[in-house]
Amino acid sequence: MRRNQAERDAITVEIGYALCSAAFAAAVVFGAAAGPALLFTLPDAVEGLLLGAGAVLAPVFFLVRALSVLMRCRAPGQPGRPGRARPGS
């Protein structure tokens, strides 16, 4: 199936939005998890635990957010205009 330029542009915008919003969500999660270890003097074990948690959670949130945005834009049967019901539903 060939797509016209408007459809290709819409896909490009969706991919950009997915990546930017996922990066922001990952940064917020990393800051929330590892922030106390970076701001305060804590015992080494606690600092390591917080930094490790941030390093594990941030990429997970990145992937979940990016995939959820991309799957939502590819969901079949979505109305052509946001906020409008499909005809016959």
N, C-alpha and C positions, 0 to 999 in steps of 0.2 A: 504494500500500500504506500503510495507516494503521499507525502505531506506537503502542504503549501507553506509558504514562508511564514505566515502568521502562526501556524501550528508549531513550526520549528522554533520560532522566537518564544512562544509560550513555554515550550519544554526547556529551553535554555534559561529562561527566567525562573522556572520552578527548580531547576537544578541549582542555580545560584542561590536562591532563597533557602533551599534545603541545606546547602553547605554552610552558608553564613549563620543561619539560625542554629545549626548543630554545633558549629564552632563556639558560638556564644554560650549555648547551654553547657557545653563541656567546660568552658572556662569558668562559668559560675559554679559548677559542681566541684571542679578542682579547687577553686578558691574557698568554697565552703568547707571542703574536707581537709585540705592541706593548709589553709590560711592560718589557723592558730599555731601550727608548727613553724610557720615562716615569720609570724609576728611576735611570738612570745618565747621566752626561754623555758623549755619543757625538758623533762627527762629524755635521754636518747631513745629509749624504747618507744615512748609515746610519739616523739617526732617521727621516728621511722614508720610507725603504724599509720599515722595520719598522712604522711607523704605517700606511703604505699597505697593507702585507700584512695587518695586522690588520683594517683597514677593508674589505678585499675578502673575506678568509676568514670573518670573523664572520657576515655575512649568508648566505654560501653554506652554512655549517654549520647556521645557523638553519633555512634552507629544507629542507636534506637531512634533518635530524633531525625536523622537524615532519611532513614528508611521509612519512617512513619509519614514524613512529608511527601516523599516520592510515591509511596503506595497510595496515599490519599489522592494525589493528582492523577494517578492512573486507574483509579477505581472505576469499573464499568457502570454505566447507568447513571452517572452523575448528570445533573441538569446542566444545560449549556450556560446558564447564568446563575451565579450564586444567589441563594435565597428564593429561587423559583422551584416549584414542584415539577416533576416530570409530567408530561401529558398523560392522562389516564390514571393517575395515582391519587 
